[in-house]
């Protein structure tokens, strides 16, 4: 719809700059260094300039999104920001404030066309308020029964309509129970219903048995008052936007 490139960064615990922003291709640099040494007559300054050039720079998603060579803004999806460490969240906040990064060997790289940034969160932890203030905030609720059945039928086309409706009804009923982890749309699509055997799961053995039997086995799930505290809980928070200039002094 926007006619722009979609660049996705999947967040996880331990995500760092080398996997999110950039890193140098040390193996190729070493080979190039051996070639330069074999050729002879190469001074240290020219060798440094040759080795630390754009040709040996591996651009990760964040650097790809602000690449000054882009002629149109990209769409940067930072998925599940709550799974990343707080230190990375702080670095991300600084990067998105100016849409630029500094690489010691190359200098500062600044976006000519700032990307449209979309951040998602499953609330496994609270995202810092400083990041929220720089975004538009949108809560995505669970889909209706009809829409969720349509999603299941689309993702598991060989499942019968009756089974898809039964699994969806079961998953939606479980959302009203104080479980440790609220069941999401993905559980309905995969047939991950408590008490259902492998042959009863949608797409894994057909339409054997009644998926509603799983409702009898909900006691096997641990109850917990903080139902969105852990896990891949849905709905999701989606923060959309670009940092506004007046708020940069808040951090």
TIKEKOL-771906 format. One record per residue: chain; x, y, z of N, C-alpha, C in turn. Coordinates in Angstrom, 1 decimal. Layout:
  chain      nX      nY      nZ     caX     caY     caZ      cX      cY      cZ
      A       X       Y       Z       X       Y       Z       X       Y       Z
...
//
This chain:
  chain      nX      nY      nZ     caX     caY     caZ      cX      cY      cZ
      A     0.8    -1.2     0.0     0.0     0.0     0.0     0.9     1.3     0.0
      A     1.9     1.3     0.8     2.8     2.4     0.8     3.9     2.3    -0.3
      A     4.1     1.2    -0.9     5.1     1.1    -1.9     6.5     1.2    -1.3
      A     6.7     0.8    -0.1     8.0     1.0     0.6     8.5    -0.4     1.0
      A     9.8    -0.5     1.2    10.4    -1.7     1.7    10.1    -1.9     3.2
      A     9.8    -3.2     3.5     9.5    -3.6     4.9    10.8    -4.2     5.5
      A    11.3    -3.6     6.5    12.5    -4.1     7.2    12.1    -4.5     8.6
      A    12.3    -5.8     9.0    11.9    -6.3    10.3    13.0    -6.6    11.2
      A    13.0    -6.2    12.4    13.9    -6.6    13.4    13.2    -7.3    14.5
      A    13.5    -8.6    14.7    12.9    -9.4    15.7    13.7    -9.3    17.0
      A    13.1    -8.8    18.0    13.8    -8.6    19.3    13.9    -9.9    20.1
      A    14.9   -10.0    20.9    15.0   -11.2    21.8    16.0   -10.8    22.9
      A    16.1   -11.6    23.9    17.0   -11.3    25.1    18.4   -11.5    24.6
      A    19.2   -10.5    24.9    20.6   -10.5    24.5    20.9    -9.8    23.1
      A    19.9    -9.3    22.5    20.1    -8.6    21.2    21.0    -7.4    21.4
      A    22.0    -7.3    20.5    23.0    -6.3    20.6    23.2    -5.6    19.3
      A    24.2    -4.6    19.3    24.4    -3.8    18.1    24.8    -4.6    16.9
      A    25.7    -5.6    17.1    26.2    -6.4    16.0    25.1    -7.1    15.3
      A    24.0    -7.4    15.9    22.9    -8.2    15.3    21.7    -7.2    14.9
      A    21.7    -6.0    15.5    20.6    -5.1    15.2    21.0    -3.9    14.3
      A    22.3    -3.5    14.4    22.7    -2.3    13.6    23.7    -2.6    12.6
      A    24.9    -3.1    12.9    26.0    -3.3    11.9    27.1    -4.2    12.6
      A    27.9    -4.8    11.7    29.1    -5.4    12.1    30.1    -5.5    10.9
      A    31.3    -5.7    11.2    32.3    -5.7    10.1    32.5    -7.2     9.7
      A    32.7    -7.4     8.4    33.0    -8.8     7.9    34.5    -9.1     8.1
      A    34.8    -9.5     9.3    36.2    -9.7     9.6    36.9   -10.8     8.8
      A    36.2   -11.8     8.4    36.8   -12.8     7.6    37.3   -12.3     6.2
      A    36.4   -11.5     5.6    36.8   -10.9     4.3    37.9    -9.8     4.5
      A    37.8    -9.1     5.6    38.8    -8.1     5.9    40.2    -8.8     6.0
      A    40.2    -9.9     6.7    41.5   -10.6     6.9    42.1   -11.1     5.5
      A    41.2   -11.6     4.7    41.6   -12.1     3.4    42.2   -10.9     2.6
      A    41.5    -9.8     2.6    41.9    -8.6     1.9    43.2    -8.1     2.4
      A    43.4    -8.1     3.7    44.7    -7.7     4.3    45.8    -8.6     3.8
      A    45.6    -9.9     3.7    46.7   -10.8     3.2    47.0   -10.5     1.8
      A    46.0   -10.1     1.0    46.2    -9.7    -0.4    47.0    -8.4    -0.5
      A    46.7    -7.5     0.4    47.4    -6.2     0.4    48.9    -6.4     0.8
      A    49.1    -7.3     1.8    50.4    -7.5     2.2    51.3    -8.2     1.1
      A    50.6    -9.2     0.4    51.3    -9.9    -0.6    51.7    -8.9    -1.8
      A    50.8    -8.0    -2.0    51.1    -7.0    -3.1    52.2    -6.1    -2.8
      A    52.3    -5.7    -1.5    53.4    -4.9    -1.0    53.2    -3.4    -1.4
      A    53.9    -2.5    -0.7    53.8    -1.1    -1.0    52.6    -0.4    -0.5
      A    51.9    -1.0     0.5    50.6    -0.5     1.0    50.9     0.1     2.4
      A    50.7     1.4     2.6    50.9     2.0     3.9    49.7     1.7     4.8
      A    49.9     2.1     6.0    48.9     1.8     7.1    47.6     2.6     6.9
      A    47.8     3.8     6.5    46.6     4.7     6.3    45.7     4.2     5.1
      A    46.3     3.9     4.0    45.5     3.4     2.9    44.9     2.0     3.1
      A    45.7     1.2     3.9    45.1    -0.1     4.2    43.9     0.0     5.1
      A    44.0     0.9     6.1    42.8     1.2     6.9    41.6     1.7     6.1
      A    41.9     2.6     5.2    40.8     3.1     4.4    40.2     2.1     3.5
      A    41.0     1.1     3.0    40.6     0.1     2.2    39.7    -1.0     2.9
      A    40.2    -1.3     4.1    39.5    -2.4     4.9    38.2    -1.9     5.5
      A    38.2    -0.7     6.0    37.0    -0.2     6.7    36.2     0.7     5.7
      A    35.7     0.1     4.7    34.9     0.8     3.8    33.5     0.1     3.7
      A    32.7     0.7     2.9    31.3     0.2     2.8    31.2    -1.2     2.3
      A    32.3    -1.6     1.5    32.3    -3.0     0.9    32.4    -4.1     2.0
      A    32.9    -3.8     3.2    33.1    -4.8     4.2    32.1    -4.6     5.4
      A    31.2    -3.7     5.2    30.2    -3.4     6.3    29.0    -4.2     6.1
      A    28.6    -5.0     7.1    27.4    -5.8     7.1    26.3    -4.9     7.7
      A    25.3    -4.6     7.0    24.2    -3.7     7.5    23.1    -4.5     8.0
      A    22.8    -4.3     9.3    21.7    -5.0     9.9    20.4    -4.1     9.8
      A    19.3    -4.6    10.3    18.0    -3.9    10.0    18.0    -2.4    10.3
      A    18.5    -2.0    11.5    18.4    -0.6    11.9    19.2     0.3    10.9
      A    20.4    -0.2    10.5    21.2     0.6     9.6    20.6     0.5     8.2
      A    20.0    -0.6     7.8    19.3    -0.6     6.5    18.2     0.4     6.4
      A    17.5     0.6     7.6    16.4     1.5     7.6    16.8     2.9     7.4
      A    18.0     3.3     7.9    18.4     4.7     7.8    19.5     4.9     6.8
      A    19.7     4.0     5.9    20.7     4.0     4.9    20.5     5.3     4.0
      A    21.4     6.2     4.0    21.3     7.4     3.2    21.1     7.2     1.7
      A    21.5     6.0     1.2    21.3     5.7    -0.2    19.9     5.4    -0.6
      A    19.0     5.3     0.4    17.6     5.1     0.1    16.9     6.3    -0.6
      A    16.1     6.1    -1.6    15.4     7.2    -2.2    14.0     7.4    -1.7
      A    13.5     6.4    -1.0    12.2     6.6    -0.4    12.2     6.0     1.0
      A    11.4     6.5     2.0    11.4     6.0     3.3    11.0     4.5     3.4
      A    11.7     3.8     4.3    11.3     2.4     4.5    10.4     2.2     5.7
      A     9.7     1.1     5.8     8.9     0.8     7.0     9.7    -0.2     7.9
      A    10.1     0.3     9.1    10.9    -0.5    10.0    10.0    -1.1    11.1
      A     9.9    -2.4    11.1     9.1    -3.1    12.1    10.0    -3.6    13.2
      A     9.9    -3.1    14.4    10.7    -3.6    15.5     9.7    -4.5    16.3
      A     9.8    -5.8    16.2     8.8    -6.7    16.7     9.2    -7.2    18.1
      A     8.2    -7.1    19.0     8.4    -7.6    20.4     9.5    -6.9    21.1
      A     9.5    -5.6    21.2    10.5    -4.8    21.8    10.6    -5.1    23.3
      A     9.6    -5.6    23.9     9.6    -6.0    25.3    10.5    -7.2    25.6
      A    10.9    -7.9    24.6    11.8    -9.1    24.8    13.2    -8.7    24.8
      A    13.5    -7.5    24.3    14.9    -7.0    24.3    15.3    -6.5    25.7
      A    16.6    -6.4    25.9    17.1    -5.9    27.2    16.8    -4.4    27.3
      A    16.7    -3.9    28.5    16.5    -2.4    28.7    17.6    -1.6    28.1
      A    18.8    -2.1    28.2    20.0    -1.4    27.6    19.8    -1.2    26.1
      A    19.3    -2.2    25.4    19.1    -2.0    24.0    18.0    -1.1    23.7
      A    17.0    -1.1    24.6    15.9    -0.2    24.4    16.4     1.3    24.5
      A    17.3     1.5    25.4    17.9     2.8    25.6    18.7     3.2    24.3
      A    19.4     2.3    23.8    20.2     2.6    22.5    19.2     2.9    21.4
      A    18.1     2.1    21.3    17.1     2.3    20.3    16.5     3.7    20.4
      A    16.2     4.1    21.6    15.6     5.4    21.9    16.5     6.5    21.3
      A    17.8     6.4    21.6    18.8     7.4    21.1    18.8     7.4    19.5
      A    18.8     6.2    19.0    18.9     6.1    17.5    17.7     6.7    16.8
      A    16.5     6.4    17.4    15.3     6.9    16.7    15.0     8.3    17.0
      A    15.7     8.9    18.0    15.5    10.3    18.2    16.1    11.2    17.1
      A    17.2    10.7    16.5    17.9    11.5    15.5    18.0    10.8    14.1
      A    17.6     9.5    14.1    17.7     8.7    12.9    19.1     8.7    12.3
      A    20.1     8.5    13.2    21.5     8.5    12.8    22.2     7.6    13.8
      A    23.4     7.0    13.3    24.2     6.3    14.1    25.7     6.7    13.8
      A    26.6     6.4    14.7    28.0     6.7    14.5    28.8     5.4    14.5
      A    29.5     5.2    13.4    30.4     4.1    13.3    31.8     4.6    13.4
      A    32.6     4.2    14.4    33.9     4.9    14.7    34.8     4.9    13.4
      A    34.8     3.8    12.6    35.7     3.8    11.5    35.2     4.6    10.3
      A    33.8     4.9    10.3    33.3     5.6     9.1    32.7     7.0     9.4
      A    32.4     7.2    10.7    31.7     8.5    11.1    30.2     8.3    11.3
      A    29.5     9.4    11.2    28.1     9.5    11.4    27.3     9.2    10.2
      A    26.4     8.3    10.2    25.5     7.9     9.1    24.1     8.4     9.5
      A    23.6     9.3     8.7    22.3     9.9     8.9    21.3     9.6     7.8
      A    20.0     9.3     8.2    19.0     9.0     7.2    18.6    10.3     6.4
      A    18.6    10.2     5.1    18.0    11.3     4.3    16.5    11.3     4.3
      A    15.9    10.1     4.4    14.5     9.9     4.4    14.2     9.0     5.7
      A    13.8     9.7     6.8    13.5     8.9     8.0    12.4     7.8     7.8
      A    12.6     6.6     8.3    11.7     5.5     8.1    10.4     5.7     8.9
      A     9.4     5.0     8.6     8.2     4.9     9.4     8.4     3.7    10.3
      A     8.4     3.9    11.6     8.8     2.9    12.6     7.5     2.4    13.3
      A     7.4     1.1    13.3     6.3     0.4    14.0     6.9    -0.5    15.1
      A     6.6    -0.3    16.3     7.0    -1.2    17.4     5.9    -2.0    18.0
      A     6.1    -3.2    18.3     5.1    -4.1    18.9     5.6    -4.6    20.2
      A     4.6    -4.8    21.1     5.0    -5.4    22.4     3.9    -6.3    22.9
      A     4.3    -7.4    23.5     3.4    -8.4    24.1     3.2    -8.2    25.6
      A     3.9    -7.2    26.2     3.8    -6.9    27.6     4.4    -7.9    28.5
      A     5.5    -8.6    28.0     6.2    -9.4    28.9     7.0    -8.6    30.0
      A     7.2    -7.3    29.7     7.7    -6.3    30.6     7.2    -5.0    30.1
      A     7.2    -4.0    31.0     6.7    -2.7    30.6     7.8    -2.0    29.8
      A     7.4    -1.4    28.7     8.3    -0.6    27.9     8.5     0.8    28.6
      A     9.7     1.4    28.5    10.0     2.6    29.2     9.1     3.7    28.7
      A     8.6     4.6    29.6     7.7     5.7    29.2     8.4     6.6    28.2
      A     9.7     6.8    28.3    10.3     7.7    27.3    10.1     7.2    25.9
      A    10.1     5.9    25.7     9.8     5.4    24.3     8.4     5.5    24.0
      A     7.5     5.3    24.9     6.1     5.4    24.6     5.7     6.9    24.2
      A     6.3     7.9    24.9     6.0     9.2    24.6     6.3     9.6    23.2
      A     7.2     8.9    22.5     7.6     9.2    21.2     6.8     8.5    20.1
      A     5.7     7.8    20.5     4.9     7.0    19.6     3.5     7.3    19.8
      A     2.7     7.0    18.7     1.3     6.9    18.8     1.0     5.5    19.4
      A     0.0     5.4    20.3    -0.2     4.1    21.0    -1.5     3.5    20.6
      A    -1.5     2.2    20.2    -2.7     1.6    19.7    -2.8     0.2    20.3
      A    -3.9    -0.1    20.9    -4.2    -1.4    21.5    -5.0    -2.2    20.5
      A    -4.4    -3.4    20.2    -5.1    -4.3    19.2    -5.8    -5.4    20.0
      A    -7.1    -5.4    20.0    -7.9    -6.4    20.7    -8.0    -7.7    20.0
      A    -8.5    -8.7    20.7    -8.7   -10.0    20.0    -9.8    -9.9    18.9
      A    -9.6   -10.7    17.9   -10.6   -10.6    16.8   -12.0   -11.2    17.2
      A   -13.0   -10.9    16.5   -14.3   -11.5    16.7   -14.3   -13.0    16.4
      A   -15.3   -13.7    16.8   -15.4   -15.1    16.6   -15.3   -15.4    15.1
      A   -16.1   -14.7    14.3   -16.1   -14.9    12.8   -14.8   -14.7    12.2
      A   -14.1   -13.6    12.6   -12.8   -13.3    12.1   -11.8   -14.3    12.4
      A   -11.8   -14.8    13.7   -10.9   -15.7    14.1   -11.0   -17.1    13.4
      A   -12.3   -17.5    13.2   -12.6   -18.7    12.4   -12.0   -18.5    11.0
      A   -12.2   -17.3    10.4   -11.6   -17.1     9.1   -10.1   -17.2     9.1
      A    -9.5   -16.7    10.1    -8.0   -16.8    10.2    -7.6   -18.3    10.3
      A    -8.3   -19.1    11.1    -7.9   -20.5    11.3    -8.1   -21.2     9.9
      A    -9.2   -20.9     9.2    -9.5   -21.6     8.0    -8.5   -21.2     6.9
      A    -8.0   -20.0     7.0    -7.0   -19.5     6.0    -5.7   -20.1     6.3
      A    -5.3   -20.3     7.5    -4.0   -20.9     7.9    -4.0   -22.4     7.8
      A    -5.1   -23.0     8.1    -5.2   -24.5     8.1    -6.4   -24.8     7.2
      A    -6.2   -24.7     5.9    -7.3   -24.9     4.9    -7.9   -26.3     4.9
      A    -7.1   -27.3     5.3    -7.6   -28.7     5.2    -8.4   -29.1     6.5
      A    -8.5   -28.2     7.5    -9.4   -28.5     8.6   -10.8   -28.2     8.3
      A   -11.7   -29.0     8.8   -13.1   -28.8     8.5   -13.7   -27.6     9.2
      A   -14.8   -27.0     8.7   -15.4   -25.9     9.2   -15.8   -26.1    10.7
      A   -16.3   -27.3    10.9   -16.8   -27.6    12.3   -15.7   -27.7    13.3
      A   -14.6   -28.3    12.9   -13.4   -28.3    13.8   -12.8   -26.9    14.0
      A   -12.8   -26.1    13.0   -12.3   -24.7    13.1   -13.1   -23.9    14.1
      A   -14.4   -24.1    14.0   -15.4   -23.4    14.9   -15.2   -23.9    16.3
      A   -15.1   -25.2    16.5   -15.0   -25.7    17.8   -13.7   -25.3    18.5
      A   -12.6   -25.3    17.8   -11.3   -24.9    18.4   -11.3   -23.4    18.7
      A   -11.9   -22.6    17.8   -12.0   -21.2    18.1   -12.8   -20.9    19.3
      A   -14.0   -21.6    19.4   -14.9   -21.4    20.5   -14.2   -21.7    21.8
      A   -13.4   -22.8    21.8   -12.7   -23.3    23.0   -11.7   -22.2    23.4
      A   -10.9   -21.8    22.4    -9.8   -20.8    22.8   -10.4   -19.5    23.3
      A   -11.5   -19.0    22.7   -12.1   -17.8    23.1   -12.7   -18.0    24.5
      A   -13.3   -19.2    24.8   -13.8   -19.4    26.2   -12.7   -19.4    27.2
      A   -11.5   -19.9    26.8   -10.4   -19.9    27.8    -9.9   -18.5    28.1
      A   -10.1   -17.6    27.2    -9.7   -16.2    27.5   -10.4   -15.6    28.7
      A   -11.6   -16.1    29.0   -12.3   -15.6    30.1   -12.0   -16.2    31.4
      A   -11.0   -17.2    31.4   -10.6   -17.9    32.6    -9.2   -17.3    33.1
      A    -9.0   -17.1    34.4    -7.8   -16.5    34.9    -6.6   -17.5    34.8
      A    -6.1   -17.7    33.6    -5.0   -18.6    33.3    -3.7   -17.9    33.5
      A    -2.6   -18.7    33.6    -1.3   -18.1    33.7    -0.9   -17.4    32.4
      A    -1.4   -18.0    31.3    -1.1   -17.4    30.0    -2.4   -17.4    29.1
      A    -2.8   -16.3    28.7    -4.0   -16.2    27.9    -3.8   -16.8    26.5
      A    -4.7   -17.5    26.0    -4.5   -18.2    24.7    -4.7   -17.2    23.6
      A    -3.9   -17.2    22.6    -4.0   -16.3    21.5    -4.5   -16.9    20.3
      A    -4.6   -16.1    19.2    -5.1   -16.6    17.9    -4.2   -17.8    17.4
      A    -2.9   -17.7    17.7    -2.0   -18.7    17.2    -2.3   -20.0    17.8
      A    -2.8   -20.1    19.0    -3.2   -21.3    19.7    -4.4   -22.0    19.0
      A    -5.3   -21.1    18.5    -6.4   -21.7    17.8    -6.0   -22.2    16.4
      A    -5.0   -21.5    15.8    -4.6   -21.9    14.5    -3.8   -23.2    14.5
      A    -3.0   -23.4    15.6    -2.3   -24.7    15.8    -3.0   -25.7    16.5
      A    -4.2   -25.4    17.0    -5.0   -26.4    17.7    -4.4   -26.7    19.0
      A    -3.8   -25.7    19.7    -3.2   -26.0    21.0    -4.2   -25.8    22.1
      A    -5.1   -26.7    22.2    -6.1   -26.6    23.2    -5.9   -27.6    24.3
      A    -6.0   -27.3    25.6    -5.8   -28.2    26.7    -6.6   -29.4    26.5
      A    -6.0   -30.6    26.6    -6.7   -31.8    26.6    -6.9   -32.4    25.2
      A    -6.5   -31.7    24.2    -6.7   -32.2    22.8    -5.5   -33.1    22.5
      A    -5.7   -34.2    22.0    -4.5   -35.1    21.5    -4.0   -34.6    20.2
      A    -2.9   -35.1    19.8    -2.3   -34.7    18.5    -3.2   -35.0    17.4
      A    -4.0   -36.0    17.4    -4.9   -36.3    16.3    -6.1   -35.4    16.2
      A    -6.3   -34.6    17.4    -7.4   -33.7    17.4    -7.0   -32.3    17.0
      A    -5.7   -32.0    16.9    -5.3   -30.7    16.6    -5.6   -30.4    15.1
      A    -6.0   -29.1    14.9    -6.3   -28.7    13.5    -5.0   -28.8    12.7
      A    -5.2   -29.5    11.5    -4.1   -29.7    10.6    -3.1   -30.8    11.0
      A    -3.4   -31.5    12.1    -2.5   -32.6    12.5    -3.3   -33.9    12.7
      A    -3.9   -34.3    11.7    -4.6   -35.6    11.8    -6.0   -35.5    11.5
      A    -6.5   -34.3    11.1    -7.9   -34.2    10.7    -8.9   -33.9    11.7
      A   -10.1   -34.3    11.5   -11.3   -33.9    12.3   -11.7   -35.0    13.3
      A   -10.8   -35.6    14.0   -11.2   -36.7    14.9   -11.6   -36.1    16.2
      A   -12.7   -36.6    16.8   -13.1   -36.2    18.1   -13.6   -34.8    18.2
      A   -14.0   -34.4    19.4   -14.6   -33.1    19.6   -13.6   -32.2    20.3
      A   -13.3   -31.1    19.7   -12.3   -30.2    20.3   -12.8   -29.6    21.6
      A   -14.1   -29.7    21.9   -14.6   -29.1    23.1   -14.2   -29.9    24.3
      A   -13.8   -31.1    24.1   -13.3   -32.0    25.2   -12.2   -31.3    26.0
      A   -11.5   -30.5    25.3   -10.4   -29.8    26.0   -10.8   -28.9    27.1
      A   -12.0   -28.4    27.0   -12.5   -27.5    28.1   -12.6   -28.2    29.4
      A   -12.7   -29.5    29.4   -12.7   -30.3    30.7   -11.4   -30.4    31.4
      A   -10.3   -30.0    30.7    -9.0   -30.2    31.2    -8.3   -28.9    31.5
      A    -9.0   -27.8    31.6    -8.4   -26.5    31.9    -7.8   -26.4    33.3
      A    -8.2   -27.3    34.2    -7.6   -27.3    35.5    -6.2   -27.6    35.5
      A    -5.7   -28.2    34.4    -4.2   -28.4    34.3    -3.4   -27.2    34.1
      A    -4.1   -26.1    33.7    -3.4   -24.8    33.5    -3.3   -24.1    34.8
      A    -2.1   -23.5    35.1    -1.9   -22.8    36.3    -2.6   -21.4    36.2
      A    -3.3   -21.1    37.2    -4.0   -19.8    37.3    -3.1   -18.8    37.8
      A    -3.3   -17.6    37.3    -2.4   -16.5    37.8    -3.1   -15.2    37.6
      A    -3.1   -14.3    38.6    -3.9   -13.0    38.5    -3.3   -12.1    37.4
      A    -2.0   -12.1    37.2    -1.4   -11.3    36.2    -1.4   -12.0    34.8
      A    -2.5   -12.0    34.2    -2.7   -12.8    33.0    -1.9   -12.4    31.8
      A    -1.4   -11.1    31.8    -0.6   -10.7    30.7     0.8   -10.5    31.1
      A     1.2   -11.1    32.2     2.5   -10.8    32.7     3.6   -11.5    32.0
      A     3.4   -12.7    31.4     4.4   -13.4    30.8     3.8   -14.1    29.5
      A     4.8   -14.6    28.7     4.4   -15.4    27.6     4.0   -14.5    26.4
      A     3.5   -15.2    25.3     3.1   -14.5    24.1     1.7   -14.0    24.1
      A     1.4   -13.3    25.2     0.0   -13.0    25.4    -0.5   -12.0    24.3
      A    -1.7   -12.2    23.9    -2.3   -11.2    23.0    -3.5   -10.6    23.7
      A    -4.0    -9.5    23.4    -3.6    -8.6    22.3    -2.2    -8.0    22.5
      A    -1.8    -7.2    21.4    -0.5    -6.6    21.4    -0.7    -5.1    21.5
      A     0.4    -4.5    22.0     0.5    -3.1    21.9     1.3    -2.8    20.6
      A     0.8    -1.8    19.9     1.5    -1.4    18.7     1.8     0.1    18.8
      A     3.0     0.5    18.8     3.4     1.9    18.8     3.8     2.3    17.5
      A     3.2     3.3    16.9     3.5     3.8    15.6     3.9     5.2    15.6
      A     5.0     5.6    14.9     5.3     7.0    14.8     6.7     7.3    14.7
      A     7.0     8.6    14.6     8.4     9.1    14.6     8.6    10.0    15.8
      A     9.7    10.0    16.4    10.0    10.9    17.5     9.7    12.3    17.2
      A     9.0    13.0    18.1     8.8    14.4    17.8     9.9    15.3    18.5
      A    10.3    16.3    17.8    11.4    17.1    18.3    11.3    17.7    19.7
      A    10.1    18.2    20.1    10.0    18.8    21.4    10.3    17.9    22.6
      A    10.1    16.6    22.3    10.2    15.6    23.4    11.6    15.0    23.6
      A    12.5    15.4    22.7    13.9    14.8    22.8    14.6    15.2    24.1
      A    14.2    16.3    24.7    14.9    16.7    25.9    14.4    16.0    27.1
      A    13.3    15.1    27.0    12.8    14.4    28.1    13.7    13.3    28.6
      A    14.6    12.8    27.7    15.5    11.6    28.0    16.8    12.1    28.4
//
